[in-house]
Amino acid sequence: MPQIIFPVDSVAISLKRRVEAPASQSSPESSPESRTKPLPRGILKHKECISALVEQNCPSLVEKYTAPWFLFNGHMQTLYCIVGDFTNVDPVVYRRGLDFTPPERDALPDDTPIVVVSHGLTGGSHEGYIRAILSPACTPKDKGGLGYRAVVVNFRGCAGVPITSQNLYSAGNTNDLRTALLYISKQYPRAPLLGLGFSLGANVMIRYMGEEGAQCRLLSGCALGCPWNLAHNGMAIAGSFMGKFWTRGMGNNMVGLVQRHATSLSGRVGVAEAVSEALALRFPALDKFDLTFTRVLAGYPTEVGVQEYYAAEGSHDALKEIRRPLLAINAADDPVVQSFPKTQEEIDSDWTTMVITPGGGHLGWFEPVAWDVTGTKRWTTKPVLE
């Protein structure tokens, strides 16, 4: 069973629930007066504490999580995220740029909720872990979905997004997300914005929520596989044999990203040198890449080491500044994120509910499909949609 850590002093938040006008009032048999008067949708308002809200509306969090027989530990779950073929699973069509779905701008009411997604390290809107949630979230209500909009804020250089300056992205840089949220809120001023972050994107989202506090444009946040304390996790992953495998894989992916955008990134002297040094690395660990490249682009002076950089870029210290409901889910067997808040004292937030599942790996959370011996689906789809 997942472990759920509720806030000590759970905040009571104001909730609004849309109430549709009764069908009888707008039927052809209604009185002339009722047919000519507009019937606005009612809004039912009430207050509820966050812990009660989670308990009542997220029943899947107290259900047993069972992994498929062939994905029996966190390493296998995480590896399956990489090698599994999810091309035809949970199809989602985007309008590119900021990747909106559904692409038809006028197909939904202008107050339709929008899920704003921040993806993992070198991922993008194409990732299976994103589509597993956005596909049912954005499916029309009459077809069993929530009928929401969604937009994936792809990091610079990821998912085919071109780089037009000498800037990339980092775990602590929230400016791109902040700018995207400003744009989305101007395009859809009546739509509530709901944050959803995965891994590195969860770190960015949580830092943004903490920086903005009560002024945050997101009405709520959900974080999956957040790396939290980057310094602690950096040391933990480097200290094991399999950890070295994962950190070198991530470092190599970042080298590939720089290689694809080397020309665009090399427009400044200091950055050009960092690009050359990064491309000279051979299968580096992620901390070696970050020391060589990411730290430089983030503007840290040369005397700042990678552990100091990680200490400054984590999200664990941002929790106490958050003023929006946050649901965070981590897996106890995650081989990439081995350190995360496990007690109320560590969380130190009246707005945050922390869920720790016994299994799931890093962004895996695969569970078996009853009718298919090798079929899988993602458990996290249920609590996130709830």
NORKA-V856599 format. One record per residue. N is the residue number from 1. RES is the residue in one small letter. PSI is psi in whole degrees, -180 to 180 (none if undefined). Layout:
N:RES:PSI, N:RES:PSI
This chain:
1:m:141, 2:p:146, 3:q:128, 4:i:124, 5:i:105, 6:f:158, 7:p:147, 8:v:-51, 9:d:83, 10:s:127, 11:v:139, 12:a:122, 13:i:152, 14:s:130, 15:l:146, 16:k:130, 17:r:127, 18:r:131, 19:v:116, 20:e:149, 21:a:140, 22:p:141, 23:a:-33, 24:s:-27, 25:q:-25, 26:s:14, 27:s:161, 28:p:-24, 29:e:-2, 30:s:165, 31:s:155, 32:p:-37, 33:e:-43, 34:s:-25, 35:r:-28, 36:t:-27, 37:k:135, 38:p:142, 39:l:92, 40:p:148, 41:r:135, 42:g:156, 43:i:118, 44:l:122, 45:k:140, 46:h:167, 47:k:145, 48:e:141, 49:c:154, 50:i:-42, 51:s:-42, 52:a:-38, 53:l:-45, 54:v:-45, 55:e:-40, 56:q:-32, 57:n:-6, 58:c:65, 59:p:-25, 60:s:-20, 61:l:-20, 62:v:8, 63:e:153, 64:k:134, 65:y:128, 66:t:126, 67:a:153, 68:p:155, 69:w:-31, 70:f:-2, 71:l:67, 72:f:-6, 73:n:177, 74:g:-34, 75:h:-44, 76:m:-40, 77:q:-45, 78:t:-42, 79:l:-37, 80:y:-30, 81:c:-33, 82:i:-45, 83:v:-15, 84:g:147, 85:d:105, 86:f:21, 87:t:-44, 88:n:15, 89:v:135, 90:d:61, 91:p:139, 92:v:134, 93:v:130, 94:y:153, 95:r:114, 96:r:164, 97:g:-112, 98:l:125, 99:d:94, 100:f:144, 101:t:138, 102:p:154, 103:p:-21, 104:e:110, 105:r:-41, 106:d:12, 107:a:-17, 108:l:157, 109:p:152, 110:d:-6, 111:d:17, 112:t:130, 113:p:147, 114:i:124, 115:v:121, 116:v:116, 117:v:135, 118:s:123, 119:h:-176, 120:g:-173, 121:l:-61, 122:t:30, 123:g:-146, 124:g:-174, 125:s:-16, 126:h:-13, 127:e:142, 128:g:-36, 129:y:-25, 130:i:-48, 131:r:-28, 132:a:-26, 133:i:-43, 134:l:-31, 135:s:-54, 136:p:-30, 137:a:-35, 138:c:0, 139:t:137, 140:p:151, 141:k:-38, 142:d:-7, 143:k:14, 144:g:1, 145:g:-172, 146:l:-19, 147:g:27, 148:y:167, 149:r:164, 150:a:154, 151:v:130, 152:v:122, 153:v:91, 154:n:135, 155:f:154, 156:r:130, 157:g:-8, 158:c:152, 159:a:37, 160:g:5, 161:v:123, 162:p:155, 163:i:123, 164:t:6, 165:s:-177, 166:q:38, 167:n:145, 168:l:-122, 169:y:164, 170:s:171, 171:a:-26, 172:g:-5, 173:n:111, 174:t:0, 175:n:-38, 176:d:-42, 177:l:-42, 178:r:-44, 179:t:-42, 180:a:-42, 181:l:-36, 182:l:-45, 183:y:-47, 184:i:-42, 185:s:-28, 186:k:-35, 187:q:-36, 188:y:73, 189:p:-21, 190:r:-3, 191:a:130, 192:p:138, 193:l:126, 194:l:120, 195:g:142, 196:l:115, 197:g:143, 198:f:125, 199:s:-119, 200:l:-40, 201:g:-32, 202:a:-40, 203:n:-45, 204:v:-45, 205:m:-44, 206:i:-40, 207:r:-43, 208:y:-46, 209:m:-38, 210:g:-40, 211:e:-38, 212:e:-25, 213:g:-128, 214:a:-12, 215:q:4, 216:c:133, 217:r:-18, 218:l:134, 219:l:-22, 220:s:168, 221:g:149, 222:c:124, 223:a:126, 224:l:125, 225:g:33, 226:c:138, 227:p:-8, 228:w:-103, 229:n:97, 230:l:-34, 231:a:-47, 232:h:-44, 233:n:-34, 234:g:-43, 235:m:-38, 236:a:-44, 237:i:-30, 238:a:-12, 239:g:4, 240:s:158, 241:f:-50, 242:m:-30, 243:g:-39, 244:k:-35, 245:f:-47, 246:w:-42, 247:t:-32, 248:r:-34, 249:g:-43, 250:m:-41, 251:g:-40, 252:n:-36, 253:n:-39, 254:m:-37, 255:v:-42, 256:g:-38, 257:l:-45, 258:v:-39, 259:q:-40, 260:r:-26, 261:h:23, 262:a:-42, 263:t:-46, 264:s:-35, 265:l:-16, 266:s:21, 267:g:-14, 268:r:145, 269:v:-52, 270:g:-39, 271:v:-39, 272:a:-40, 273:e:-42, 274:a:-37, 275:v:-47, 276:s:-43, 277:e:-38, 278:a:-41, 279:l:-18, 280:a:-13, 281:l:143, 282:r:109, 283:f:56, 284:p:155, 285:a:156, 286:l:-38, 287:d:-32, 288:k:-42, 289:f:-45, 290:d:-37, 291:l:-40, 292:t:-38, 293:f:-60, 294:t:-43, 295:r:-38, 296:v:-49, 297:l:-27, 298:a:-6, 299:g:15, 300:y:142, 301:p:161, 302:t:-27, 303:e:-11, 304:v:120, 305:g:174, 306:v:-34, 307:q:-37, 308:e:-39, 309:y:-46, 310:y:-41, 311:a:-33, 312:a:-20, 313:e:-3, 314:g:173, 315:s:-6, 316:h:-35, 317:d:-12, 318:a:-17, 319:l:-40, 320:k:-14, 321:e:-6, 322:i:139, 323:r:29, 324:r:149, 325:p:131, 326:l:128, 327:l:120, 328:a:132, 329:i:125, 330:n:155, 331:a:136, 332:a:-25, 333:d:21, 334:d:118, 335:p:-15, 336:v:-41, 337:v:97, 338:q:-10, 339:s:123, 340:f:162, 341:p:129, 342:k:-6, 343:t:163, 344:q:-32, 345:e:-40, 346:e:-37, 347:i:-48, 348:d:49, 349:s:131, 350:d:-4, 351:w:-4, 352:t:131, 353:t:123, 354:m:130, 355:v:128, 356:i:114, 357:t:148, 358:p:-26, 359:g:180, 360:g:-20, 361:g:-155, 362:h:106, 363:l:24, 364:g:-81, 365:w:38, 366:f:142, 367:e:158, 368:p:156, 369:v:128, 370:a:-37, 371:w:4, 372:d:117, 373:v:-28, 374:t:6, 375:g:151, 376:t:158, 377:k:166, 378:r:125, 379:w:-35, 380:t:-20, 381:t:-40, 382:k:-57, 383:p:-32, 384:v:-44, 385:l:-34, 386:e:none
